[in-house]
Amino acid sequence: MEAAEVTVTSKGQITIPAAIRKKLNLEAGSKLRFTFSEEDEEMVTMKPIRRDITTLFNIFDPRASVSIEEMDPETGYDLDDCD
């Protein structure tokens, strides 16, 4: 498991290291959800909140043909992994 150490500023902000932002496909304005573990109060899980599928209508030209491969990065999901 990869780990990174960050510092909390006086305003309660942190900088997410570039390698983590890239791996999670995070960009300015991305939203994250922090969840506390029930077993360990100090364990926190951070997950990106993915865009709702309706936001895709504002990304692609409705007159253009769009393949699943082109949609994958915008949804944040790898559709090949879906059952």
Backbone atoms as SQL, in Angstrom:
CREATE TABLE atoms (id INTEGER PRIMARY KEY, chain TEXT, resi INTEGER, resn TEXT, atom TEXT, x REAL, y REAL, z REAL);
INSERT INTO atoms VALUES
  (1, 'A', 1, 'MET', 'N', 0.848, -1.180, 0.000),
  (2, 'A', 1, 'MET', 'CA', 0.000, 0.000, 0.000),
  (3, 'A', 1, 'MET', 'C', 0.891, 1.241, 0.000),
  (4, 'A', 2, 'GLU', 'N', 0.576, 2.162, -0.872),
  (5, 'A', 2, 'GLU', 'CA', 1.324, 3.414, -0.930),
  (6, 'A', 2, 'GLU', 'C', 0.867, 4.333, 0.191),
  (7, 'A', 3, 'ALA', 'N', 1.785, 5.145, 0.684),
  (8, 'A', 3, 'ALA', 'CA', 1.453, 6.106, 1.733),
  (9, 'A', 3, 'ALA', 'C', 2.158, 7.421, 1.425),
  (10, 'A', 4, 'ALA', 'N', 1.603, 8.496, 1.914),
  (11, 'A', 4, 'ALA', 'CA', 2.207, 9.811, 1.744),
  (12, 'A', 4, 'ALA', 'C', 1.972, 10.598, 3.022),
  (13, 'A', 5, 'GLU', 'N', 2.922, 11.418, 3.356),
  (14, 'A', 5, 'GLU', 'CA', 2.805, 12.276, 4.532),
  (15, 'A', 5, 'GLU', 'C', 2.536, 13.697, 4.062),
  (16, 'A', 6, 'VAL', 'N', 1.537, 14.333, 4.645),
  (17, 'A', 6, 'VAL', 'CA', 1.192, 15.710, 4.293),
  (18, 'A', 6, 'VAL', 'C', 1.111, 16.540, 5.565),
  (19, 'A', 7, 'THR', 'N', 1.134, 17.848, 5.412),
  (20, 'A', 7, 'THR', 'CA', 1.051, 18.767, 6.538),
  (21, 'A', 7, 'THR', 'C', -0.241, 19.564, 6.448),
  (22, 'A', 8, 'VAL', 'N', -0.920, 19.705, 7.555),
  (23, 'A', 8, 'VAL', 'CA', -2.144, 20.501, 7.612),
  (24, 'A', 8, 'VAL', 'C', -1.747, 21.949, 7.888),
  (25, 'A', 9, 'THR', 'N', -2.249, 22.883, 7.076),
  (26, 'A', 9, 'THR', 'CA', -1.943, 24.296, 7.270),
  (27, 'A', 9, 'THR', 'C', -2.801, 24.872, 8.392),
  (28, 'A', 10, 'SER', 'N', -2.526, 26.093, 8.761),
  (29, 'A', 10, 'SER', 'CA', -3.308, 26.757, 9.811),
  (30, 'A', 10, 'SER', 'C', -4.775, 26.929, 9.396),
  (31, 'A', 11, 'LYS', 'N', -5.052, 26.869, 8.096),
  (32, 'A', 11, 'LYS', 'CA', -6.426, 26.978, 7.602),
  (33, 'A', 11, 'LYS', 'C', -7.087, 25.603, 7.440),
  (34, 'A', 12, 'GLY', 'N', -6.398, 24.522, 7.872),
  (35, 'A', 12, 'GLY', 'CA', -6.954, 23.184, 7.776),
  (36, 'A', 12, 'GLY', 'C', -6.821, 22.558, 6.396),
  (37, 'A', 13, 'GLN', 'N', -5.948, 23.107, 5.561),
  (38, 'A', 13, 'GLN', 'CA', -5.785, 22.597, 4.204),
  (39, 'A', 13, 'GLN', 'C', -4.585, 21.668, 4.113),
  (40, 'A', 14, 'ILE', 'N', -4.641, 20.732, 3.149),
  (41, 'A', 14, 'ILE', 'CA', -3.503, 19.874, 2.847),
  (42, 'A', 14, 'ILE', 'C', -3.254, 19.926, 1.353),
  (43, 'A', 15, 'THR', 'N', -2.045, 19.593, 0.947),
  (44, 'A', 15, 'THR', 'CA', -1.728, 19.441, -0.464),
  (45, 'A', 15, 'THR', 'C', -1.588, 17.951, -0.726),
  (46, 'A', 16, 'ILE', 'N', -2.382, 17.435, -1.651),
  (47, 'A', 16, 'ILE', 'CA', -2.302, 16.024, -2.014),
  (48, 'A', 16, 'ILE', 'C', -1.133, 15.880, -2.985),
  (49, 'A', 17, 'PRO', 'N', -0.189, 15.000, -2.680),
  (50, 'A', 17, 'PRO', 'CA', 0.986, 14.842, -3.550),
  (51, 'A', 17, 'PRO', 'C', 0.591, 14.533, -5.000),
  (52, 'A', 18, 'ALA', 'N', 1.403, 15.024, -5.926),
  (53, 'A', 18, 'ALA', 'CA', 1.120, 14.894, -7.357),
  (54, 'A', 18, 'ALA', 'C', 0.907, 13.446, -7.780),
  (55, 'A', 19, 'ALA', 'N', 1.699, 12.517, -7.255),
  (56, 'A', 19, 'ALA', 'CA', 1.559, 11.105, -7.649),
  (57, 'A', 19, 'ALA', 'C', 0.176, 10.573, -7.282),
  (58, 'A', 20, 'ILE', 'N', -0.347, 10.975, -6.138),
  (59, 'A', 20, 'ILE', 'CA', -1.674, 10.528, -5.716),
  (60, 'A', 20, 'ILE', 'C', -2.754, 11.193, -6.563),
  (61, 'A', 21, 'ARG', 'N', -2.593, 12.508, -6.828),
  (62, 'A', 21, 'ARG', 'CA', -3.567, 13.202, -7.686),
  (63, 'A', 21, 'ARG', 'C', -3.629, 12.553, -9.061),
  (64, 'A', 22, 'LYS', 'N', -2.482, 12.188, -9.597),
  (65, 'A', 22, 'LYS', 'CA', -2.444, 11.561, -10.923),
  (66, 'A', 22, 'LYS', 'C', -3.097, 10.179, -10.881),
  (67, 'A', 23, 'LYS', 'N', -2.762, 9.386, -9.876),
  (68, 'A', 23, 'LYS', 'CA', -3.307, 8.032, -9.785),
  (69, 'A', 23, 'LYS', 'C', -4.833, 8.051, -9.632),
  (70, 'A', 24, 'LEU', 'N', -5.360, 9.030, -8.901),
  (71, 'A', 24, 'LEU', 'CA', -6.801, 9.135, -8.676),
  (72, 'A', 24, 'LEU', 'C', -7.499, 10.018, -9.698),
  (73, 'A', 25, 'ASN', 'N', -6.736, 10.541, -10.661),
  (74, 'A', 25, 'ASN', 'CA', -7.290, 11.413, -11.692),
  (75, 'A', 25, 'ASN', 'C', -7.990, 12.623, -11.065),
  (76, 'A', 26, 'LEU', 'N', -7.312, 13.249, -10.093),
  (77, 'A', 26, 'LEU', 'CA', -7.864, 14.429, -9.418),
  (78, 'A', 26, 'LEU', 'C', -7.357, 15.690, -10.103),
  (79, 'A', 27, 'GLU', 'N', -8.210, 16.674, -10.168),
  (80, 'A', 27, 'GLU', 'CA', -7.833, 17.978, -10.719),
  (81, 'A', 27, 'GLU', 'C', -8.498, 19.046, -9.861),
  (82, 'A', 28, 'ALA', 'N', -8.170, 20.290, -10.115),
  (83, 'A', 28, 'ALA', 'CA', -8.767, 21.380, -9.346),
  (84, 'A', 28, 'ALA', 'C', -10.284, 21.260, -9.390),
  (85, 'A', 29, 'GLY', 'N', -10.916, 21.354, -8.252),
  (86, 'A', 29, 'GLY', 'CA', -12.365, 21.246, -8.174),
  (87, 'A', 29, 'GLY', 'C', -12.869, 19.839, -7.882),
  (88, 'A', 30, 'SER', 'N', -11.972, 18.838, -7.932),
  (89, 'A', 30, 'SER', 'CA', -12.388, 17.465, -7.610),
  (90, 'A', 30, 'SER', 'C', -12.876, 17.416, -6.168),
  (91, 'A', 31, 'LYS', 'N', -13.841, 16.563, -5.917),
  (92, 'A', 31, 'LYS', 'CA', -14.392, 16.417, -4.576),
  (93, 'A', 31, 'LYS', 'C', -13.953, 15.076, -3.999),
  (94, 'A', 32, 'LEU', 'N', -13.684, 15.074, -2.695),
  (95, 'A', 32, 'LEU', 'CA', -13.239, 13.871, -2.000),
  (96, 'A', 32, 'LEU', 'C', -14.162, 13.597, -0.820),
  (97, 'A', 33, 'ARG', 'N', -14.295, 12.324, -0.479),
  (98, 'A', 33, 'ARG', 'CA', -15.081, 11.933, 0.699),
  (99, 'A', 33, 'ARG', 'C', -14.129, 11.251, 1.678),
  (100, 'A', 34, 'PHE', 'N', -14.120, 11.741, 2.927),
  (101, 'A', 34, 'PHE', 'CA', -13.323, 11.154, 3.993),
  (102, 'A', 34, 'PHE', 'C', -14.257, 10.359, 4.897),
  (103, 'A', 35, 'THR', 'N', -13.886, 9.104, 5.179),
  (104, 'A', 35, 'THR', 'CA', -14.705, 8.231, 6.004),
  (105, 'A', 35, 'THR', 'C', -13.852, 7.660, 7.130),
  (106, 'A', 36, 'PHE', 'N', -14.355, 7.748, 8.357),
  (107, 'A', 36, 'PHE', 'CA', -13.653, 7.181, 9.503),
  (108, 'A', 36, 'PHE', 'C', -13.944, 5.693, 9.609),
  (109, 'A', 37, 'SER', 'N', -12.930, 4.918, 9.955),
  (110, 'A', 37, 'SER', 'CA', -13.086, 3.482, 10.172),
  (111, 'A', 37, 'SER', 'C', -13.815, 3.242, 11.483),
  (112, 'A', 38, 'GLU', 'N', -14.715, 2.272, 11.493),
  (113, 'A', 38, 'GLU', 'CA', -15.419, 1.926, 12.728),
  (114, 'A', 38, 'GLU', 'C', -14.499, 1.190, 13.695),
  (115, 'A', 39, 'GLU', 'N', -13.502, 0.469, 13.169),
  (116, 'A', 39, 'GLU', 'CA', -12.590, -0.302, 14.002),
  (117, 'A', 39, 'GLU', 'C', -11.484, 0.542, 14.628),
  (118, 'A', 40, 'ASP', 'N', -11.043, 1.578, 13.918),
  (119, 'A', 40, 'ASP', 'CA', -9.911, 2.385, 14.376),
  (120, 'A', 40, 'ASP', 'C', -10.245, 3.858, 14.148),
  (121, 'A', 41, 'GLU', 'N', -10.454, 4.602, 15.230),
  (122, 'A', 41, 'GLU', 'CA', -10.864, 6.014, 15.124),
  (123, 'A', 41, 'GLU', 'C', -9.862, 6.877, 14.361),
  (124, 'A', 42, 'GLU', 'N', -8.596, 6.470, 14.323),
  (125, 'A', 42, 'GLU', 'CA', -7.580, 7.268, 13.643),
  (126, 'A', 42, 'GLU', 'C', -7.391, 6.870, 12.185),
  (127, 'A', 43, 'MET', 'N', -8.115, 5.853, 11.734),
  (128, 'A', 43, 'MET', 'CA', -8.015, 5.401, 10.347),
  (129, 'A', 43, 'MET', 'C', -9.075, 6.124, 9.511),
  (130, 'A', 44, 'VAL', 'N', -8.613, 6.796, 8.479),
  (131, 'A', 44, 'VAL', 'CA', -9.510, 7.546, 7.602),
  (132, 'A', 44, 'VAL', 'C', -9.290, 7.073, 6.164),
  (133, 'A', 45, 'THR', 'N', -10.374, 6.835, 5.461),
  (134, 'A', 45, 'THR', 'CA', -10.304, 6.480, 4.040),
  (135, 'A', 45, 'THR', 'C', -10.735, 7.692, 3.234),
  (136, 'A', 46, 'MET', 'N', -9.976, 7.981, 2.171),
  (137, 'A', 46, 'MET', 'CA', -10.311, 9.090, 1.289),
  (138, 'A', 46, 'MET', 'C', -10.616, 8.522, -0.084),
  (139, 'A', 47, 'LYS', 'N', -11.779, 8.858, -0.635),
  (140, 'A', 47, 'LYS', 'CA', -12.147, 8.405, -1.972),
  (141, 'A', 47, 'LYS', 'C', -12.666, 9.591, -2.775),
  (142, 'A', 48, 'PRO', 'N', -12.323, 9.626, -4.073),
  (143, 'A', 48, 'PRO', 'CA', -12.882, 10.670, -4.930),
  (144, 'A', 48, 'PRO', 'C', -14.385, 10.467, -5.102),
  (145, 'A', 49, 'ILE', 'N', -15.107, 11.554, -5.167),
  (146, 'A', 49, 'ILE', 'CA', -16.538, 11.502, -5.496),
  (147, 'A', 49, 'ILE', 'C', -16.604, 11.691, -7.002),
  (148, 'A', 50, 'ARG', 'N', -17.032, 10.659, -7.687),
  (149, 'A', 50, 'ARG', 'CA', -17.054, 10.697, -9.150),
  (150, 'A', 50, 'ARG', 'C', -18.242, 11.501, -9.647),
  (151, 'A', 51, 'ARG', 'N', -18.075, 12.049, -10.834),
  (152, 'A', 51, 'ARG', 'CA', -19.132, 12.843, -11.450),
  (153, 'A', 51, 'ARG', 'C', -20.343, 11.985, -11.763),
  (154, 'A', 52, 'ASP', 'N', -21.474, 12.591, -11.683),
  (155, 'A', 52, 'ASP', 'CA', -22.711, 11.952, -12.101),
  (156, 'A', 52, 'ASP', 'C', -22.696, 11.855, -13.625),
  (157, 'A', 53, 'ILE', 'N', -23.253, 10.819, -14.169),
  (158, 'A', 53, 'ILE', 'CA', -23.248, 10.586, -15.617),
  (159, 'A', 53, 'ILE', 'C', -23.864, 11.751, -16.393),
  (160, 'A', 54, 'THR', 'N', -24.772, 12.494, -15.772),
  (161, 'A', 54, 'THR', 'CA', -25.408, 13.610, -16.484),
  (162, 'A', 54, 'THR', 'C', -24.419, 14.725, -16.788),
  (163, 'A', 55, 'THR', 'N', -23.295, 14.804, -16.056),
  (164, 'A', 55, 'THR', 'CA', -22.309, 15.845, -16.358),
  (165, 'A', 55, 'THR', 'C', -21.612, 15.580, -17.684),
  (166, 'A', 56, 'LEU', 'N', -21.680, 14.339, -18.173),
  (167, 'A', 56, 'LEU', 'CA', -21.061, 14.032, -19.466),
  (168, 'A', 56, 'LEU', 'C', -21.718, 14.800, -20.603),
  (169, 'A', 57, 'PHE', 'N', -22.989, 15.156, -20.446),
  (170, 'A', 57, 'PHE', 'CA', -23.675, 15.884, -21.503),
  (171, 'A', 57, 'PHE', 'C', -23.047, 17.250, -21.745),
  (172, 'A', 58, 'ASN', 'N', -22.391, 17.810, -20.746),
  (173, 'A', 58, 'ASN', 'CA', -21.737, 19.110, -20.906),
  (174, 'A', 58, 'ASN', 'C', -20.313, 18.979, -21.407),
  (175, 'A', 59, 'ILE', 'N', -19.769, 17.777, -21.442),
  (176, 'A', 59, 'ILE', 'CA', -18.379, 17.570, -21.841),
  (177, 'A', 59, 'ILE', 'C', -18.257, 17.297, -23.333),
  (178, 'A', 60, 'PHE', 'N', -19.147, 16.466, -23.851),
  (179, 'A', 60, 'PHE', 'CA', -19.058, 16.044, -25.247),
  (180, 'A', 60, 'PHE', 'C', -20.035, 16.812, -26.125),
  (181, 'A', 61, 'ASP', 'N', -19.632, 17.000, -27.356),
  (182, 'A', 61, 'ASP', 'CA', -20.499, 17.608, -28.353),
  (183, 'A', 61, 'ASP', 'C', -21.610, 16.602, -28.672),
  (184, 'A', 62, 'PRO', 'N', -22.879, 16.949, -28.461),
  (185, 'A', 62, 'PRO', 'CA', -23.956, 15.987, -28.671),
  (186, 'A', 62, 'PRO', 'C', -24.082, 15.517, -30.120),
  (187, 'A', 63, 'ARG', 'N', -23.504, 16.255, -31.044),
  (188, 'A', 63, 'ARG', 'CA', -23.570, 15.859, -32.450),
  (189, 'A', 63, 'ARG', 'C', -22.458, 14.887, -32.817),
  (190, 'A', 64, 'ALA', 'N', -21.469, 14.726, -31.918),
  (191, 'A', 64, 'ALA', 'CA', -20.325, 13.860, -32.209),
  (192, 'A', 64, 'ALA', 'C', -20.584, 12.447, -31.714),
  (193, 'A', 65, 'SER', 'N', -19.959, 11.514, -32.354),
  (194, 'A', 65, 'SER', 'CA', -20.015, 10.122, -31.919),
  (195, 'A', 65, 'SER', 'C', -18.922, 9.930, -30.868),
  (196, 'A', 66, 'VAL', 'N', -19.252, 9.317, -29.742),
  (197, 'A', 66, 'VAL', 'CA', -18.303, 9.132, -28.649),
  (198, 'A', 66, 'VAL', 'C', -18.240, 7.657, -28.301),
  (199, 'A', 67, 'SER', 'N', -17.021, 7.136, -28.247),
  (200, 'A', 67, 'SER', 'CA', -16.849, 5.723, -27.915),
  (201, 'A', 67, 'SER', 'C', -16.764, 5.540, -26.404),
  (202, 'A', 68, 'ILE', 'N', -16.943, 4.305, -25.966),
  (203, 'A', 68, 'ILE', 'CA', -16.804, 3.974, -24.544),
  (204, 'A', 68, 'ILE', 'C', -15.406, 4.329, -24.056),
  (205, 'A', 69, 'GLU', 'N', -14.402, 4.077, -24.876),
  (206, 'A', 69, 'GLU', 'CA', -13.017, 4.370, -24.488),
  (207, 'A', 69, 'GLU', 'C', -12.814, 5.865, -24.215),
  (208, 'A', 70, 'GLU', 'N', -13.497, 6.712, -24.963),
  (209, 'A', 70, 'GLU', 'CA', -13.395, 8.158, -24.754),
  (210, 'A', 70, 'GLU', 'C', -14.136, 8.587, -23.495),
  (211, 'A', 71, 'MET', 'N', -15.171, 7.840, -23.115),
  (212, 'A', 71, 'MET', 'CA', -15.943, 8.183, -21.917),
  (213, 'A', 71, 'MET', 'C', -15.251, 7.754, -20.629),
  (214, 'A', 72, 'ASP', 'N', -14.477, 6.663, -20.672),
  (215, 'A', 72, 'ASP', 'CA', -13.857, 6.116, -19.463),
  (216, 'A', 72, 'ASP', 'C', -13.160, 7.170, -18.598),
  (217, 'A', 73, 'PRO', 'N', -12.248, 7.985, -19.140),
  (218, 'A', 73, 'PRO', 'CA', -11.554, 8.947, -18.269),
  (219, 'A', 73, 'PRO', 'C', -12.484, 9.994, -17.666),
  (220, 'A', 74, 'GLU', 'N', -13.556, 10.340, -18.357),
  (221, 'A', 74, 'GLU', 'CA', -14.465, 11.363, -17.866),
  (222, 'A', 74, 'GLU', 'C', -15.368, 10.854, -16.746),
  (223, 'A', 75, 'THR', 'N', -15.677, 9.565, -16.758),
  (224, 'A', 75, 'THR', 'CA', -16.542, 9.011, -15.728),
  (225, 'A', 75, 'THR', 'C', -15.760, 8.653, -14.475),
  (226, 'A', 76, 'GLY', 'N', -14.456, 8.407, -14.629),
  (227, 'A', 76, 'GLY', 'CA', -13.649, 7.984, -13.503),
  (228, 'A', 76, 'GLY', 'C', -13.720, 6.482, -13.279),
  (229, 'A', 77, 'TYR', 'N', -14.418, 5.783, -14.138),
  (230, 'A', 77, 'TYR', 'CA', -14.547, 4.335, -14.029),
  (231, 'A', 77, 'TYR', 'C', -13.970, 3.679, -15.267),
  (232, 'A', 78, 'ASP', 'N', -13.400, 2.491, -15.076),
  (233, 'A', 78, 'ASP', 'CA', -12.960, 1.696, -16.211),
  (234, 'A', 78, 'ASP', 'C', -14.106, 0.766, -16.558),
  (235, 'A', 79, 'LEU', 'N', -14.822, 1.074, -17.626),
  (236, 'A', 79, 'LEU', 'CA', -16.004, 0.313, -17.983),
  (237, 'A', 79, 'LEU', 'C', -15.698, -1.124, -18.369),
  (238, 'A', 80, 'ASP', 'N', -14.412, -1.437, -18.695),
  (239, 'A', 80, 'ASP', 'CA', -14.033, -2.812, -18.977),
  (240, 'A', 80, 'ASP', 'C', -14.102, -3.683, -17.725),
  (241, 'A', 81, 'ASP', 'N', -14.034, -3.048, -16.535),
  (242, 'A', 81, 'ASP', 'CA', -14.091, -3.794, -15.283),
  (243, 'A', 81, 'ASP', 'C', -15.509, -4.096, -14.849),
  (244, 'A', 82, 'CYS', 'N', -16.508, -3.547, -15.539),
  (245, 'A', 82, 'CYS', 'CA', -17.908, -3.754, -15.155),
  (246, 'A', 82, 'CYS', 'C', -18.354, -5.138, -15.602),
  (247, 'A', 83, 'ASP', 'N', -19.195, -5.749, -14.772),
  (248, 'A', 83, 'ASP', 'CA', -19.735, -7.074, -15.117),
  (249, 'A', 83, 'ASP', 'C', -20.978, -6.943, -15.948);
